[in-house]
Every structure is written in structure tokens, then in C-alpha cells.
Amino acid sequence: MSKFGELIDVEIPVLLDFYTEANGQSLAMHPILKDVAAALGDKAKVIKIDVAKNKELAEALRVKSLPTLIIYKKGEMKWRHSGEQDANALINIMQEYV
């Protein structure tokens, strides 16, 4: 969990995508998240977290459905959404925290 704290306790917004390879909606989000990361460049981070490999973290954050998207800035949760989002919506939301 200390590594998680280091990931989210930064000056720029961090978008976390909780996913699993077995979930179709999660897989559909991968190209969308690539577009978001490309659009925001070094103004934000996009990090994918496989819940199958990070069960403790997913449970601690009460991730129940996939994909779950969470934005953190300076260690504080700013936004959370379960389900798919399109690239433009995510870019607009992220820019609120840049």
C-alpha cells in the first residue's frame, strides 16, 4: 500500500483504471485511456491497475464493478466513476484538476 500512496500523492492528477482482462468493458477502455494519456501528456498520469493482481487495493477502495475510474490529486480522491467513459469526457474531467 505504501507504493500506492507514492503513486497518488503527486502534484498532477492521476487517473486510475481498475480493470481485469476478463471484463469486456475494461478491455474496451484501454484504447480510450491511451487517447486520454496522449492528450494530457505530462500534465497528468493514467495508471491501469489489474484487480486480479491487486485484490487488497481493490478491496480497500471498495471497487465492486469494472471498469472503475478514480482521479486522485495530492493524495486525495477527487472523482470516481464505475463503467465506461469516452475519451473527451475523461479529458475534460482531468483538465479540471490540472
N, CA, C and O atoms as CSV, one atom per row, in Angstrom:
chain,resi,resn,atom,element,x,y,z
A,1,MET,N,N,0.826,-1.203,0.000
A,1,MET,CA,C,0.000,0.000,0.000
A,1,MET,C,C,0.862,1.256,0.000
A,1,MET,O,O,0.417,2.293,-0.490
A,2,SER,N,N,2.073,1.199,0.530
A,2,SER,CA,C,2.915,2.402,0.548
A,2,SER,C,C,3.247,2.836,-0.878
A,2,SER,O,O,3.360,4.031,-1.150
A,3,LYS,N,N,3.405,1.873,-1.791
A,3,LYS,CA,C,3.644,2.227,-3.190
A,3,LYS,C,C,2.441,2.961,-3.762
A,3,LYS,O,O,2.601,3.883,-4.562
A,4,PHE,N,N,1.244,2.563,-3.363
A,4,PHE,CA,C,0.036,3.234,-3.829
A,4,PHE,C,C,0.037,4.691,-3.383
A,4,PHE,O,O,-0.303,5.584,-4.160
A,5,GLY,N,N,0.418,4.927,-2.134
A,5,GLY,CA,C,0.496,6.288,-1.618
A,5,GLY,C,C,1.444,7.143,-2.439
A,5,GLY,O,O,1.162,8.313,-2.701
A,6,GLU,N,N,2.559,6.570,-2.843
A,6,GLU,CA,C,3.527,7.298,-3.664
A,6,GLU,C,C,2.946,7.609,-5.045
A,6,GLU,O,O,3.241,8.659,-5.615
A,7,LEU,N,N,2.128,6.709,-5.586
A,7,LEU,CA,C,1.520,6.921,-6.898
A,7,LEU,C,C,0.547,8.090,-6.911
A,7,LEU,O,O,0.507,8.864,-7.867
A,8,ILE,N,N,-0.235,8.213,-5.848
A,8,ILE,CA,C,-1.312,9.205,-5.855
A,8,ILE,C,C,-0.956,10.515,-5.162
A,8,ILE,O,O,-1.667,11.506,-5.335
A,9,ASP,N,N,0.108,10.549,-4.393
A,9,ASP,CA,C,0.468,11.755,-3.651
A,9,ASP,C,C,1.400,12.632,-4.476
A,9,ASP,O,O,2.538,12.891,-4.083
A,10,VAL,N,N,0.906,13.083,-5.621
A,10,VAL,CA,C,1.702,13.909,-6.531
A,10,VAL,C,C,0.908,15.153,-6.901
A,10,VAL,O,O,-0.304,15.217,-6.697
A,11,GLU,N,N,1.615,16.145,-7.452
A,11,GLU,CA,C,1.012,17.434,-7.789
A,11,GLU,C,C,0.059,17.360,-8.979
A,11,GLU,O,O,-0.873,18.158,-9.075
A,12,ILE,N,N,0.283,16.411,-9.882
A,12,ILE,CA,C,-0.568,16.305,-11.064
A,12,ILE,C,C,-1.682,15.287,-10.815
A,12,ILE,O,O,-1.518,14.386,-9.993
A,13,PRO,N,N,-2.809,15.417,-11.512
A,13,PRO,CA,C,-3.877,14.432,-11.331
A,13,PRO,C,C,-3.468,13.055,-11.861
A,13,PRO,O,O,-2.764,12.935,-12.864
A,14,VAL,N,N,-3.929,12.033,-11.161
A,14,VAL,CA,C,-3.646,10.650,-11.536
A,14,VAL,C,C,-4.981,9.944,-11.750
A,14,VAL,O,O,-5.812,9.871,-10.845
A,15,LEU,N,N,-5.172,9.427,-12.960
A,15,LEU,CA,C,-6.379,8.658,-13.278
A,15,LEU,C,C,-6.053,7.182,-13.146
A,15,LEU,O,O,-5.199,6.658,-13.860
A,16,LEU,N,N,-6.733,6.521,-12.236
A,16,LEU,CA,C,-6.545,5.084,-12.037
A,16,LEU,C,C,-7.680,4.338,-12.723
A,16,LEU,O,O,-8.852,4.674,-12.555
A,17,ASP,N,N,-7.319,3.331,-13.489
A,17,ASP,CA,C,-8.299,2.477,-14.160
A,17,ASP,C,C,-8.184,1.092,-13.542
A,17,ASP,O,O,-7.202,0.384,-13.766
A,18,PHE,N,N,-9.192,0.708,-12.764
A,18,PHE,CA,C,-9.233,-0.639,-12.198
A,18,PHE,C,C,-9.943,-1.534,-13.198
A,18,PHE,O,O,-11.089,-1.286,-13.573
A,19,TYR,N,N,-9.240,-2.586,-13.627
A,19,TYR,CA,C,-9.749,-3.436,-14.700
A,19,TYR,C,C,-9.355,-4.889,-14.445
A,19,TYR,O,O,-8.615,-5.202,-13.512
A,20,THR,N,N,-9.875,-5.764,-15.305
A,20,THR,CA,C,-9.413,-7.139,-15.380
A,20,THR,C,C,-9.505,-7.571,-16.840
A,20,THR,O,O,-10.386,-7.125,-17.575
A,21,GLU,N,N,-8.602,-8.429,-17.243
A,21,GLU,CA,C,-8.576,-8.899,-18.637
A,21,GLU,C,C,-9.843,-9.668,-18.999
A,21,GLU,O,O,-10.177,-9.784,-20.178
A,22,ALA,N,N,-10.545,-10.192,-18.008
A,22,ALA,CA,C,-11.739,-10.998,-18.263
A,22,ALA,C,C,-12.996,-10.143,-18.465
A,22,ALA,O,O,-14.070,-10.678,-18.737
A,23,ASN,N,N,-12.868,-8.832,-18.334
A,23,ASN,CA,C,-14.024,-7.945,-18.418
A,23,ASN,C,C,-14.002,-7.170,-19.731
A,23,ASN,O,O,-13.075,-6.402,-19.988
A,24,GLY,N,N,-15.021,-7.369,-20.558
A,24,GLY,CA,C,-15.086,-6.730,-21.873
A,24,GLY,C,C,-15.087,-5.214,-21.821
A,24,GLY,O,O,-14.412,-4.565,-22.619
A,25,GLN,N,N,-15.846,-4.636,-20.879
A,25,GLN,CA,C,-15.870,-3.177,-20.744
A,25,GLN,C,C,-14.490,-2.645,-20.369
A,25,GLN,O,O,-14.072,-1.594,-20.857
A,26,SER,N,N,-13.791,-3.363,-19.511
A,26,SER,CA,C,-12.438,-2.952,-19.121
A,26,SER,C,C,-11.521,-2.909,-20.336
A,26,SER,O,O,-10.766,-1.955,-20.527
A,27,LEU,N,N,-11.596,-3.947,-21.149
A,27,LEU,CA,C,-10.744,-4.014,-22.337
A,27,LEU,C,C,-11.093,-2.910,-23.328
A,27,LEU,O,O,-10.208,-2.377,-23.997
A,28,ALA,N,N,-12.368,-2.565,-23.429
A,28,ALA,CA,C,-12.796,-1.502,-24.335
A,28,ALA,C,C,-12.237,-0.143,-23.905
A,28,ALA,O,O,-12.088,0.762,-24.726
A,29,MET,N,N,-11.931,-0.008,-22.621
A,29,MET,CA,C,-11.402,1.266,-22.113
A,29,MET,C,C,-9.927,1.470,-22.451
A,29,MET,O,O,-9.464,2.611,-22.446
A,30,HIS,N,N,-9.175,0.414,-22.743
A,30,HIS,CA,C,-7.734,0.553,-22.973
A,30,HIS,C,C,-7.383,1.567,-24.057
A,30,HIS,O,O,-6.563,2.449,-23.800
A,31,PRO,N,N,-7.967,1.487,-25.268
A,31,PRO,CA,C,-7.616,2.490,-26.281
A,31,PRO,C,C,-8.083,3.894,-25.902
A,31,PRO,O,O,-7.442,4.880,-26.263
A,32,ILE,N,N,-9.184,3.984,-25.182
A,32,ILE,CA,C,-9.688,5.288,-24.730
A,32,ILE,C,C,-8.693,5.910,-23.769
A,32,ILE,O,O,-8.395,7.101,-23.864
A,33,LEU,N,N,-8.174,5.110,-22.842
A,33,LEU,CA,C,-7.213,5.618,-21.859
A,33,LEU,C,C,-5.900,6.019,-22.523
A,33,LEU,O,O,-5.245,6.960,-22.074
A,34,LYS,N,N,-5.507,5.318,-23.586
A,34,LYS,CA,C,-4.310,5.709,-24.340
A,34,LYS,C,C,-4.508,7.094,-24.947
A,34,LYS,O,O,-3.599,7.923,-24.931
A,35,ASP,N,N,-5.711,7.340,-25.484
A,35,ASP,CA,C,-6.021,8.654,-26.051
A,35,ASP,C,C,-5.987,9.737,-24.982
A,35,ASP,O,O,-5.475,10.832,-25.218
A,36,VAL,N,N,-6.527,9.435,-23.816
A,36,VAL,CA,C,-6.539,10.404,-22.707
A,36,VAL,C,C,-5.103,10.728,-22.292
A,36,VAL,O,O,-4.748,11.895,-22.126
A,37,ALA,N,N,-4.287,9.697,-22.129
A,37,ALA,CA,C,-2.887,9.899,-21.738
A,37,ALA,C,C,-2.148,10.725,-22.785
A,37,ALA,O,O,-1.374,11.616,-22.438
A,38,ALA,N,N,-2.380,10.439,-24.051
A,38,ALA,CA,C,-1.711,11.179,-25.124
A,38,ALA,C,C,-2.153,12.636,-25.134
A,38,ALA,O,O,-1.333,13.531,-25.342
A,39,ALA,N,N,-3.431,12.881,-24.914
A,39,ALA,CA,C,-3.966,14.241,-24.939
A,39,ALA,C,C,-3.438,15.085,-23.777
A,39,ALA,O,O,-3.202,16.283,-23.930
A,40,LEU,N,N,-3.257,14.458,-22.627
A,40,LEU,CA,C,-2.842,15.204,-21.437
A,40,LEU,C,C,-1.324,15.279,-21.281
A,40,LEU,O,O,-0.812,16.138,-20.563
A,41,GLY,N,N,-0.610,14.385,-21.950
A,41,GLY,CA,C,0.857,14.406,-21.884
A,41,GLY,C,C,1.373,14.324,-20.467
A,41,GLY,O,O,0.930,13.482,-19.686
A,42,ASP,N,N,2.323,15.207,-20.127
A,42,ASP,CA,C,2.931,15.154,-18.792
A,42,ASP,C,C,2.157,15.975,-17.758
A,42,ASP,O,O,2.642,16.172,-16.644
A,43,LYS,N,N,0.964,16.454,-18.111
A,43,LYS,CA,C,0.137,17.222,-17.167
A,43,LYS,C,C,-0.662,16.306,-16.245
A,43,LYS,O,O,-1.252,16.768,-15.269
A,44,ALA,N,N,-0.681,15.009,-16.553
A,44,ALA,CA,C,-1.439,14.033,-15.768
A,44,ALA,C,C,-0.866,12.644,-16.009
A,44,ALA,O,O,-0.105,12.424,-16.952
A,45,LYS,N,N,-1.248,11.705,-15.136
A,45,LYS,CA,C,-0.844,10.308,-15.295
A,45,LYS,C,C,-2.087,9.452,-15.449
A,45,LYS,O,O,-3.132,9.730,-14.861
A,46,VAL,N,N,-1.952,8.403,-16.253
A,46,VAL,CA,C,-3.005,7.391,-16.368
A,46,VAL,C,C,-2.358,6.065,-15.987
A,46,VAL,O,O,-1.370,5.646,-16.590
A,47,ILE,N,N,-2.928,5.413,-14.983
A,47,ILE,CA,C,-2.356,4.162,-14.478
A,47,ILE,C,C,-3.433,3.092,-14.478
A,47,ILE,O,O,-4.516,3.289,-13.927
A,48,LYS,N,N,-3.133,1.960,-15.099
A,48,LYS,CA,C,-4.049,0.825,-15.128
A,48,LYS,C,C,-3.673,-0.132,-13.998
A,48,LYS,O,O,-2.504,-0.470,-13.815
A,49,ILE,N,N,-4.684,-0.560,-13.246
A,49,ILE,CA,C,-4.450,-1.473,-12.125
A,49,ILE,C,C,-5.316,-2.711,-12.314
A,49,ILE,O,O,-6.544,-2.632,-12.299
A,50,ASP,N,N,-4.667,-3.849,-12.492
A,50,ASP,CA,C,-5.351,-5.131,-12.666
A,50,ASP,C,C,-5.827,-5.614,-11.292
A,50,ASP,O,O,-5.015,-5.910,-10.415
A,51,VAL,N,N,-7.150,-5.689,-11.114
A,51,VAL,CA,C,-7.675,-6.082,-9.805
A,51,VAL,C,C,-7.329,-7.522,-9.450
A,51,VAL,O,O,-7.265,-7.864,-8.270
A,52,ALA,N,N,-7.107,-8.368,-10.443
A,52,ALA,CA,C,-6.729,-9.759,-10.165
A,52,ALA,C,C,-5.363,-9.818,-9.482
A,52,ALA,O,O,-5.105,-10.724,-8.690
A,53,LYS,N,N,-4.497,-8.866,-9.784
A,53,LYS,CA,C,-3.156,-8.832,-9.192
A,53,LYS,C,C,-3.072,-7.888,-7.997
A,53,LYS,O,O,-2.067,-7.880,-7.287
A,54,ASN,N,N,-4.103,-7.102,-7.771
A,54,ASN,CA,C,-4.105,-6.098,-6.693
A,54,ASN,C,C,-5.412,-6.169,-5.904
A,54,ASN,O,O,-6.102,-5.166,-5.727
A,55,LYS,N,N,-5.736,-7.374,-5.434
A,55,LYS,CA,C,-7.007,-7.597,-4.746
A,55,LYS,C,C,-7.140,-6.761,-3.480
A,55,LYS,O,O,-8.208,-6.210,-3.212
A,56,GLU,N,N,-6.066,-6.660,-2.697
A,56,GLU,CA,C,-6.128,-5.894,-1.446
A,56,GLU,C,C,-6.463,-4.434,-1.709
A,56,GLU,O,O,-7.300,-3.848,-1.022
A,57,LEU,N,N,-5.810,-3.851,-2.699
A,57,LEU,CA,C,-6.060,-2.449,-3.034
A,57,LEU,C,C,-7.491,-2.265,-3.519
A,57,LEU,O,O,-8.171,-1.331,-3.095
A,58,ALA,N,N,-7.953,-3.140,-4.399
A,58,ALA,CA,C,-9.325,-3.051,-4.916
A,58,ALA,C,C,-10.336,-3.159,-3.775
A,58,ALA,O,O,-11.333,-2.437,-3.758
A,59,GLU,N,N,-10.083,-4.055,-2.824
A,59,GLU,CA,C,-10.987,-4.204,-1.681
A,59,GLU,C,C,-10.935,-2.972,-0.793
A,59,GLU,O,O,-11.973,-2.506,-0.323
A,60,ALA,N,N,-9.741,-2.437,-0.557
A,60,ALA,CA,C,-9.588,-1.255,0.295
A,60,ALA,C,C,-10.328,-0.047,-0.289
A,60,ALA,O,O,-10.863,0.780,0.449
A,61,LEU,N,N,-10.350,0.045,-1.616
A,61,LEU,CA,C,-11.033,1.159,-2.277
A,61,LEU,C,C,-12.474,0.819,-2.652
A,61,LEU,O,O,-13.157,1.608,-3.306
A,62,ARG,N,N,-12.928,-0.356,-2.234
A,62,ARG,CA,C,-14.298,-0.825,-2.479
A,62,ARG,C,C,-14.659,-0.812,-3.966
A,62,ARG,O,O,-15.737,-0.361,-4.355
A,63,VAL,N,N,-13.748,-1.311,-4.775
A,63,VAL,CA,C,-14.013,-1.437,-6.209
A,63,VAL,C,C,-14.895,-2.674,-6.398
A,63,VAL,O,O,-14.460,-3.804,-6.175
A,64,LYS,N,N,-16.144,-2.437,-6.814
A,64,LYS,CA,C,-17.113,-3.528,-6.948
A,64,LYS,C,C,-17.398,-3.873,-8.406
A,64,LYS,O,O,-17.618,-5.039,-8.735
A,65,SER,N,N,-17.395,-2.865,-9.288
A,65,SER,CA,C,-17.682,-3.131,-10.691
A,65,SER,C,C,-16.533,-2.601,-11.549
A,65,SER,O,O,-15.777,-1.719,-11.142
A,66,LEU,N,N,-16.431,-3.173,-12.752
A,66,LEU,CA,C,-15.315,-2.818,-13.635
A,66,LEU,C,C,-15.855,-2.319,-14.969
A,66,LEU,O,O,-16.900,-2.782,-15.427
A,67,PRO,N,N,-15.166,-1.395,-15.583
A,67,PRO,CA,C,-14.017,-0.678,-15.036
A,67,PRO,C,C,-14.463,0.347,-13.991
A,67,PRO,O,O,-15.572,0.877,-14.067
A,68,THR,N,N,-13.600,0.618,-13.025
A,68,THR,CA,C,-13.802,1.717,-12.082
A,68,THR,C,C,-12.668,2.699,-12.310
A,68,THR,O,O,-11.495,2.324,-12.311
A,69,LEU,N,N,-13.028,3.956,-12.501
A,69,LEU,CA,C,-12.061,5.024,-12.758
A,69,LEU,C,C,-12.063,5.967,-11.564
A,69,LEU,O,O,-13.119,6.397,-11.099
A,70,ILE,N,N,-10.858,6.286,-11.067
A,70,ILE,CA,C,-10.733,7.186,-9.912
A,70,ILE,C,C,-9.634,8.197,-10.218
A,70,ILE,O,O,-8.564,7.843,-10.715
A,71,ILE,N,N,-9.917,9.458,-9.913
A,71,ILE,CA,C,-8.903,10.503,-10.065
A,71,ILE,C,C,-8.443,10.939,-8.677
A,71,ILE,O,O,-9.256,11.254,-7.807
A,72,TYR,N,N,-7.121,10.949,-8.487
A,72,TYR,CA,C,-6.503,11.453,-7.269
A,72,TYR,C,C,-5.625,12.640,-7.618
A,72,TYR,O,O,-5.059,12.705,-8.709
A,73,LYS,N,N,-5.513,13.579,-6.687
A,73,LYS,CA,C,-4.541,14.659,-6.803
A,73,LYS,C,C,-4.063,14.977,-5.395
A,73,LYS,O,O,-4.871,15.171,-4.488
A,74,LYS,N,N,-2.757,15.029,-5.217
A,74,LYS,CA,C,-2.142,15.280,-3.909
A,74,LYS,C,C,-2.666,14.313,-2.857
A,74,LYS,O,O,-2.892,14.689,-1.706
A,75,GLY,N,N,-2.859,13.051,-3.269
A,75,GLY,CA,C,-3.277,12.010,-2.334
A,75,GLY,C,C,-4.752,11.996,-1.989
A,75,GLY,O,O,-5.188,11.179,-1.179
A,76,GLU,N,N,-5.524,12.883,-2.588
A,76,GLU,CA,C,-6.944,12.993,-2.262
A,76,GLU,C,C,-7.800,12.572,-3.449
A,76,GLU,O,O,-7.564,12.994,-4.581
A,77,MET,N,N,-8.810,11.723,-3.172
A,77,MET,CA,C,-9.717,11.312,-4.242
A,77,MET,C,C,-10.568,12.511,-4.660
A,77,MET,O,O,-11.198,13.164,-3.828
A,78,LYS,N,N,-10.575,12.785,-5.961
A,78,LYS,CA,C,-11.322,13.932,-6.486
A,78,LYS,C,C,-12.566,13.528,-7.267
A,78,LYS,O,O,-13.540,14.278,-7.328
A,79,TRP,N,N,-12.528,12.329,-7.869
A,79,TRP,CA,C,-13.614,11.903,-8.750
A,79,TRP,C,C,-13.589,10.389,-8.845
A,79,TRP,O,O,-12.532,9.762,-8.766
A,80,ARG,N,N,-14.778,9.808,-9.017
A,80,ARG,CA,C,-14.860,8.348,-9.138
A,80,ARG,C,C,-16.049,8.001,-10.020
A,80,ARG,O,O,-17.104,8.631,-9.947
A,81,HIS,N,N,-15.855,6.979,-10.860
A,81,HIS,CA,C,-16.928,6.547,-11.767
A,81,HIS,C,C,-16.765,5.057,-12.051
A,81,HIS,O,O,-15.652,4.576,-12.269
A,82,SER,N,N,-17.870,4.338,-12.048
A,82,SER,CA,C,-17.855,2.932,-12.451
A,82,SER,C,C,-18.536,2.818,-13.806
A,82,SER,O,O,-19.617,3.366,-14.018
A,83,GLY,N,N,-17.896,2.106,-14.715
A,83,GLY,CA,C,-18.430,1.941,-16.055
A,83,GLY,C,C,-17.595,2.703,-17.071
A,83,GLY,O,O,-16.664,3.430,-16.724
A,84,GLU,N,N,-17.954,2.515,-18.335
A,84,GLU,CA,C,-17.186,3.130,-19.418
A,84,GLU,C,C,-17.399,4.637,-19.477
A,84,GLU,O,O,-18.445,5.154,-19.084
A,85,GLN,N,N,-16.388,5.322,-19.975
A,85,GLN,CA,C,-16.437,6.762,-20.242
A,85,GLN,C,C,-15.778,6.970,-21.593
A,85,GLN,O,O,-14.914,6.185,-21.985
A,86,ASP,N,N,-16.176,8.025,-22.320
A,86,ASP,CA,C,-15.488,8.281,-23.576
A,86,ASP,C,C,-14.285,9.194,-23.320
A,86,ASP,O,O,-14.190,9.847,-22.281
A,87,ALA,N,N,-13.381,9.222,-24.284
A,87,ALA,CA,C,-12.116,9.942,-24.117
A,87,ALA,C,C,-12.332,11.425,-23.852
A,87,ALA,O,O,-11.693,11.991,-22.965
A,88,ASN,N,N,-13.227,12.066,-24.610
A,88,ASN,CA,C,-13.440,13.505,-24.427
A,88,ASN,C,C,-13.950,13.839,-23.035
A,88,ASN,O,O,-13.515,14.820,-22.432
A,89,ALA,N,N,-14.866,13.035,-22.524
A,89,ALA,CA,C,-15.390,13.269,-21.175
A,89,ALA,C,C,-14.273,13.141,-20.141
A,89,ALA,O,O,-14.160,13.977,-19.244
A,90,LEU,N,N,-13.454,12.107,-20.261
A,90,LEU,CA,C,-12.355,11.916,-19.315
A,90,LEU,C,C,-11.324,13.042,-19.411
A,90,LEU,O,O,-10.818,13.511,-18.392
A,91,ILE,N,N,-11.016,13.470,-20.622
A,91,ILE,CA,C,-10.050,14.559,-20.798
A,91,ILE,C,C,-10.589,15.829,-20.130
A,91,ILE,O,O,-9.853,16.523,-19.428
A,92,ASN,N,N,-11.860,16.127,-20.348
A,92,ASN,CA,C,-12.464,17.317,-19.731
A,92,ASN,C,C,-12.454,17.234,-18.206
A,92,ASN,O,O,-12.147,18.215,-17.528
A,93,ILE,N,N,-12.786,16.080,-17.676
A,93,ILE,CA,C,-12.773,15.897,-16.217
A,93,ILE,C,C,-11.352,16.054,-15.680
A,93,ILE,O,O,-11.141,16.747,-14.684
A,94,MET,N,N,-10.382,15.420,-16.325
A,94,MET,CA,C,-8.988,15.514,-15.879
A,94,MET,C,C,-8.486,16.967,-15.920
A,94,MET,O,O,-7.746,17.396,-15.034
A,95,GLN,N,N,-8.890,17.713,-16.946
A,95,GLN,CA,C,-8.400,19.088,-17.078
A,95,GLN,C,C,-8.887,19.980,-15.948
A,95,GLN,O,O,-8.274,21.012,-15.674
A,96,GLU,N,N,-9.972,19.607,-15.292
A,96,GLU,CA,C,-10.435,20.360,-14.123
A,96,GLU,C,C,-9.393,20.331,-13.003
A,96,GLU,O,O,-9.332,21.249,-12.184
A,97,TYR,N,N,-8.583,19.287,-12.970
A,97,TYR,CA,C,-7.628,19.099,-11.870
A,97,TYR,C,C,-6.185,19.381,-12.260
A,97,TYR,O,O,-5.287,19.271,-11.425
A,98,VAL,N,N,-5.948,19.742,-13.520
A,98,VAL,CA,C,-4.577,20.014,-13.980
A,98,VAL,C,C,-4.088,21.322,-13.383
A,98,VAL,O,O,-2.958,21.735,-13.643
